[in-house]
Amino acid sequence: MNENLTRPTGSTSERPRRAPNDVDPTLREVIAHERLTRASAVATCVRLGLILGGAALASVGALVVGGPVTWMVAVAACTSALVSAPFAIHEALHGSLFNRRWLNDAVGTALGAVTFVHYAPYRTYHLEHHRRTHEQGDPEPIVVLRSRTAQVSGVVAAMPLFSLQLTWHMLRACTGRPVPWYSRTRRPGLDLAALIGGLGVLSVAVWTAASGHWGPVLGLWVLPLTLAMAIGGVFALPEHYGCSYGPASPFATSRTTYTTVPLRFLVWNGNYHTAHHLVPSVTAPHLPRLHELIRDRYEHTSPGYLAYHRSLWRELAAGSHSAPPPWAGEKQVIDLRDGTNRDDGAKQVTQDSAPVPGSARR
C-alpha cells in the first residue's frame, strides 16, 4: 500500500476543481483516434451473457437436479451476477453498454428492478457525484471511520443504505418533490419505469412464494441479493475513502485498485476508478487502455481489495482514524463512530468537465 488510507488531504481552497491539463490534448487525441468512448454491443452481450447466463444455468440445475452442492453453486452464481449487476447499471447510465440510449435505459432499468439499485435515481445520483466528487455537495455520503467495528458495519451496510437512499429519491421524484440536484438530469419517464419495474419484481416474488414456491425465491434471489448487498461495500469503499477531498483533480479524489482478471470482468473494470472519473465516457472494455495511458499520474492506488481492507483494518487498530473533511458537520458526512448523520445543509456547486471527442451517445 503506497498511502495512509485514513488521512485524506486537500480542501475546498487548496486545489482547483479540475486542473486544465488533467485531460491534455494528446490524451484526447488518443481517446478519439482509438475510439475508447465507443460502446460495443457485442462486448456487452458477451459479458452479460456469461454472467447472467451462468447464473441462469446454475439456477436451472439447482431446480432440476437438486442437492446441496448444486444449490450452493447456484447461490454462488446468482450472488456473483447480483454483485456484477450494479456495475452494469453504472455502465448503462453513462451510455456505455450500447450506442442506443433506449437500450442502455432498458437494460439499466431491468437490472435495477432486480437488484433494487434503481436505474433512474442512480443515474441522477451518479451524474451529480461526478460533478462533486468527494467534496461538499457530493450526494455520495462522506464516510468517516473511527474503529474496526465501523469499518465492518460500513462495508456491510453500504449497499443496503444506498438502495434505500435511491428508493427514497425515486419516491420523492414520482410524487413531485425531488431534491434540487435530482432535477438537474432527471428524466421523469425513467422514474416511472423504475418504480413500475421494482413493484413488478416484488409482486412476482411475493406471488411465487405465496404459491408454495418460496424455496426458489429465497435460494435464488433473496439470499443471493442479501449476500451481494453485503459484499458490495468491499468494492465501494476503496473508490474514494482516504483520498483527497475536493474540489480537486480525479487523480487526487479517486483510487485505482489492482485486482485479478476474473474480478475485473465481474465488476466491468470498475477497479480502474481514477481513469473512469477522469474520462467518464470511456467504456468499460477500454478502461484498461486509458489506465495504461495515465497510470504514472495516480496519487492513490491499492494492490487489491483485500489488501486495501487489511491495511485500513491495521490503521484503525493502531488508532489512526479518518480525518473529517473541511466542511465537517454537513448532512453528507456520516461519522460511523456513533452512527450519526450530521445535518447542516450544503452549498452545491456545479462541475462541468470538458467533453471528449467521440463521447456523444445517441
JOURTA-V112794 format. One record per backbone hydrogen bond with DSSP energy under -1.0 kcal/mol. NH is the residue of the N-H (numbers start at 0). CO is the residue of the C=O. If there is no record, write none. Layout:
{{NH;CO} {NH;CO}}
//
This chain:
{{6;3} {14;10} {21;18} {27;23} {28;24} {29;25} {30;26} {31;27} {32;28} {33;29} {35;30} {37;34} {43;39} {44;40} {45;41} {46;42} {47;43} {48;44} {49;45} {50;46} {51;47} {52;48} {53;49} {54;50} {55;51} {56;52} {57;53} {58;54} {59;55} {60;56} {61;57} {62;58} {63;59} {64;60} {65;60} {70;66} {71;67} {72;68} {73;69} {74;70} {75;71} {76;72} {77;73} {78;74} {79;75} {80;76} {81;77} {82;78} {83;79} {84;80} {87;83} {88;84} {89;85} {90;86} {91;87} {92;88} {93;89} {94;91} {95;90} {103;99} {104;100} {105;101} {106;102} {107;103} {108;104} {109;105} {110;106} {111;107} {112;108} {113;109} {114;110} {115;111} {117;115} {121;117} {122;118} {123;119} {124;120} {125;121} {126;122} {127;123} {128;124} {129;125} {130;126} {131;127} {134;131} {137;134} {141;331} {143;333} {150;146} {151;147} {152;148} {153;149} {154;150} {155;151} {156;152} {160;156} {161;157} {162;158} {163;159} {164;160} {165;161} {166;162} {167;163} {168;164} {169;165} {170;166} {171;167} {172;168} {173;169} {174;170} {175;172} {176;171} {182;178} {189;186} {190;186} {191;187} {192;188} {193;189} {194;190} {195;191} {196;192} {197;193} {198;194} {199;195} {200;196} {201;197} {202;198} {203;199} {204;200} {205;201} {206;202} {207;203} {208;204} {209;205} {210;206} {211;208} {212;207} {216;212} {217;213} {218;214} {219;215} {221;216} {222;217} {224;220} {225;221} {226;222} {227;223} {228;224} {229;225} {230;226} {231;227} {233;230} {234;231} {235;231} {236;232} {238;235} {240;236} {242;239} {243;251} {244;8} {245;133} {251;248} {252;248} {253;249} {254;238} {255;299} {256;270} {257;301} {263;259} {264;260} {265;261} {266;262} {267;264} {268;263} {269;266} {271;268} {272;270} {275;271} {276;272} {277;273} {278;274} {281;278} {282;35} {285;282} {286;283} {289;285} {290;286} {291;287} {292;288} {293;289} {294;290} {296;293} {297;294} {301;255} {307;303} {308;304} {309;305} {310;306} {311;307} {312;308} {313;309} {314;310} {315;311} {316;312} {317;313} {318;315} {319;314} {321;144} {327;324} {329;326} {332;329} {333;141} {334;339} {335;143} {338;334} {341;332} {358;355} {361;98}}
//
